[in-house]
Structure formats: C-alpha cells, structure tokens
Amino acid sequence: MKKVQVAVLGATGMIGQRFVQLLEDHPYFEIGGLYASERSEGKSLREVMKLKGIPFQEDTLSMRIETLEPKAIAKRCRLAFSGLPSDVAGDYETSLAQEGVAIFSNAASHRMEPDVPLLIPEVNPDHLELVKKQATYANGGFIVTNANCSTTGLAVPLQAIYKKFGLSACYVSTYQAVSGAGYPGVPSLDILGNVVPFIKNEEEKMEEEIYKMLGAYKNGKVKYAEFDMIASCARVPVVDGHLESAVLKLGKDANAAAVIKALEAYRPEPQKLKLPTAPVRPIIVRKEENRPQPAADALAGEPERARGMAVSVGRVRESKGYIKFWLLSHNTLRGGAGGSVLNAELAVARKLL
C-alpha cells in the first residue's frame, strides 16, 4: 500500500518525539512534516530532541520544525498525530479536522465529546464508528483521542475481566513515572527520594474516562459502563512506567485462577488483525511474586515495533471477596504515542482513511 503522509503536532515534546520514533519506517505511515509553536520554527529535530538513548535516523534528525498552520498542513498530510498540550490542542485539532485531516490525539481536549472516540483498540474498537457522526467526516476530517495514560494501562486488563465476569467496583492506586509530567517533568528536589501524592486532575480523569471506554456502542452512541470507580494517584521517582494497584469487586464469583485464565486468553481485534503496533499478547501475566516492575517490564511487548505496548499484570490474588492485582504500562508508549499510532492503524484496517 502507498504510505499515508502524516504530520506530527507538538514535535518538540516527549509525546511528539515518541510519535516520531514509532513512525520511522512504519509500514502504513510516512512523516510529512513536524510541527510546533513559532519559537521552534526552523530548528532541526536534533536541536530540540528530549528523548534519551533512541537511535533516530539521520534524515529524521535533520527534519525542520514548522509552525502550526492548518491549511498548510492539510495540503501535505492526510493524517495528524497530536502531541500538543491540552490547553492549545482543542482549537488546532478542530481546525485541522475542518480542513479534512484525520486527527489522532493524545490530548484531553475532545475526549469526552459524545461523537469523539476515546479509543483503545484492545478495549473498545467499535467506538471508532463514532467518527462518522462528526460534522467534518464527510470532508475526510475527524478526531480520535487517547485516554489518559494511567487509565489506559488499567482499561486493558479491566475490559478482559469486565467482559468475562462483570464488575461492580474498581479501586485503584497509581504510582506514576515522572515522564508522565512531560519534559522536564517534576523538579528534582521535589521527586528525588520522595513520593508526591497529588497529580492535578489525574484522579478525576481516571474516574470519568473509564466509563466511556468500557461502555457499549450501539446505534451510534456509547452507553456508559456502570460500576464504582475510585482512584488515588501519586508521582514516584521512576522515569518511565506507571505501576498501579487494583482492587476489584466482580459482578459474579470468580477465583484468582479464573481471572488469570481470562487475562492470558484475551486476544481482541488488533491482535486478530495483526496490526503493526499491536503486541502479540496485549496482557502479560507475571507469575513472579515481585513483578511487574518499571525497570523490568515497562518495555514489555513483541514484536519489536510493539515494545512498550503490552500491559504487565502480576500478583493476581483473592482477598475477602475481592480480586487484587498489580499492573504496569509504559505511559508514553502504551499510554501515549503508541496508543494513537495503534488507533490510526485500526482506522486503516476499517477503511476510514
């Protein structure tokens, strides 16, 4: 197939540069332009690089940053991956969709709009059909969003359990990496040797977004899921990888062994389609007593293109009528740029581009 020309919005930020990493030699997509604010105009990607230890190609590093002009972007690119900050993303993404560009966004600006998919292909692939309700769809433009990075890691195993056993309550505590705060992250004197038990708006996002993602799509609408959801979120001195502790009250009785079996057997649509960025096993159940860990499991997933896209689950156990487990996901890959790239791959498979 002829590769689709794509724009990377917010190419000077960490999520934007993760997009660039994942788009190098992608079988479906080709980078048609890198875009950011006027203060970065004309600089090479090399000059604004923030990711460490990633072997980018020389041609990629030499690409120049251009300003965000929707009409100019639309003339060159059919699709845009947005790593823009939420406070500016909304208007730019809307303008691009009006120009006929398909937007796959990591920003929160449009997530809860009723006709915008809050998409994780392993969780709610049918929600992608919502784009056909958007006013710009007839012109080829539409918006698809990622979930919050901490919600994404939880939603994948939660959906596998929810579909099999039902769910009446989920209580989750998160231990989130500093890269989730963007670059340069959290001031070193605040985070080194410390845990910060507050991340602005994070608990609210988790408690709101999960209902839409696990909701049932029918007749062009999403009926939100119904169960109790309570989140507590903290920032910890880890570079990449959000670790979470989940306690579930299931809709019907099931022991830990049955839950593990459901998690290990889970093979939703992206795996059946063998999408390039979909991990062969979306959920990896660790049997060791001290896993998952960010240092060992943040980059879980295979093949090579899907490294960091699997969710690792461990310590699945029963306690007083509840199911408890720990999970780990890579926040800027599974919960960020990789999620958007996988969303776009699903759109290609469903012939929406």
C-alpha positions, -999 to +999 in steps of 0.1 A: +000+000+000+011+036-006+021+052+027-001+078+042+016+112+047+013+122+084+020+153+104+034+152+140+020+181+161+040+191+191+072+176+178+093+193+204+076+175+233+082+140+246+050+125+232+056+142+199+090+127+197+077+093+207+054+097+176+085+103+155+102+072+169+072+050+161+067+064+127+102+058+114+099+030+088+062+025+097+046+002+071+015+024+068+026+059+075+053+084+064+063+116+082+053+145+060+061+173+085+070+181+121+051+210+137+053+230+169+050+266+181+066+296+164+095+297+188+108+264+174+103+272+137+133+263+116+151+243+142+161+207+134+146+179+154+182+172+166+182+207+182+150+201+202+155+164+210+144+154+245+142+116+243+174+099+255+190+068+241+168+065+210+188+058+177+169+081+153+178+081+117+200+109+104+173+121+079+148+123+107+171+143+130+177+167+102+140+175+096+130+211+104+102+222+127+074+241+110+047+263+125+011+250+131-009+263+101-039+241+095-044+249+058-007+243+050-007+210+070-038+198+052-023+203+018+006+180+026-008+154+052-039+132+053-035+125+090-020+142+120-008+128+153-012+153+180+011+156+210+001+192+217-006+204+252-043+202+261-046+239+266-038+246+229-048+213+213-085+218+211-087+246+186-058+234+164-073+199+162-108+212+154-093+235+126-074+206+111-105+183+111-124+211+093-096+211+067-102+174+061-074+160+082-079+129+104-066+137+139-053+110+164-047+129+196-030+123+229-046+155+243-076+156+267-094+184+249-120+164+230-120+131+249-155+133+265-174+147+235-202+123+226-192+119+189-154+115+196-140+080+202-120+077+235-102+047+219-081+018+230-083-008+202-080-037+226-109-023+247-135-006+225-127-009+188-163-004+178-162+031+193-142+042+162-175+042+143-184+074+163-163+095+138-190+090+112-212+112+134-187+141+133-197+171+111-163+171+094-164+134+085-179+140+051-149+161+042-125+134+054-117+151+087-123+136+122-109+134+157-100+103+176-085+105+211-063+085+235-073+080+271-053+094+300-020+074+303-029+059+337-064+050+326-051+032+295-030+008+314-059-001+337-085-003+310-069-032+290-070-058+318-101-043+333-120-049+300-108-085+298-122-091+333-154-070+328-164-089+297-160-122+314-172-116+349-188-082+351-178-056+376-194-037+404-164-018+418-128-008+410-105+009+435-071+018+420-039+035+434-013+046+409+025+051+412+032+072+382+065+080+364+079+115+361+078+113+323+041+115+326+045+151+335+062+159+302+096+175+298+115+184+320+090+166+343+089+172+381+116+194+397+144+171+411+142+185+446+105+176+447+108+140+435+142+125+443+139+103+474+102+113+476+066+104+466+042+132+457+006+121+465-011+146+441-012+149+403-035+176+391-068+163+376-054+128+373-079+111+397-108+130+381-098+118+346-094+082+357-128+082+375-145+098+344-129+083+313-131+046+323-170+046+320-169+058+284-141+034+273-158+003+288-192+015+276-213-004+250-215+010+215-250+007+200-270+027+174-243+054+170-240+061+207-220+049+237-239+037+268-215+043+297-205+014+319-218+014+354-197+004+384-180+022+413-146+037+404-122+054+429-087+064+421-058+077+441-027+089+422+009+096+432+041+106+414+071+085+421+109+088+412+107+065+381+115+076+346+090+055+326+062+031+335+030+037+356+026+010+383-010+006+396-026-015+424-062-025+416-089-040+438-120-053+421-154-064+431-166-086+403-202-090+391-201-127+397-179-150+417-145-159+403-113-170+419-078-158+410-071-187+387-102-179+366-092-143+363-056-152+353-070-175+326-092-148+312-063-123+312-040-147+294-066-157+268-076-122+259-070-116+221-091-087+209-094-072+174-059-056+170-043-090+177-066-108+153-058-082+126-021-083+134-018-045+134+019-034+133+020-018+167-003-043+185+016-066+209+011-103+202+000-106+239-018-074+250-017-086+286+013-104+300+006-122+334+038-124+355+040-153+379+069-140+400+059-127+434+076-093+429+065-084+394+056-063+374+083-036+380+090-005+359+127-014+355+119-049+342+085-046+325+080-011+311+091-022+276+071-054+275+056-064+242+065-081+210+074-079+181+100-051+182+076-024+170+052-032+199+078-029+227+062-010+255+027-017+242+018-047+264+003-043+299+020-065+325-001-079+353+011-096+384+002-107+420-034-117+410-050-129+442-082-131+462-089-114+494-122-112+513-144-114+482-122-091+461-098-097+433-065-078+437-036-073+413-008-050+402-004-038+366+023-018+348+022+000+315+046+023+296+030+058+299+044+075+268+041+044+246+010+023+255-005+053+273+007+079+248+021+080+213+019+042+208-018+042+216-025+069+190-005+051+163-024+019+170-057+038+168-047+050+134-037+015+123-072+003+133-087+032+112-067+020+082-079-016+088-115-003+090-110+017+058-117+051+074-088+067+057 
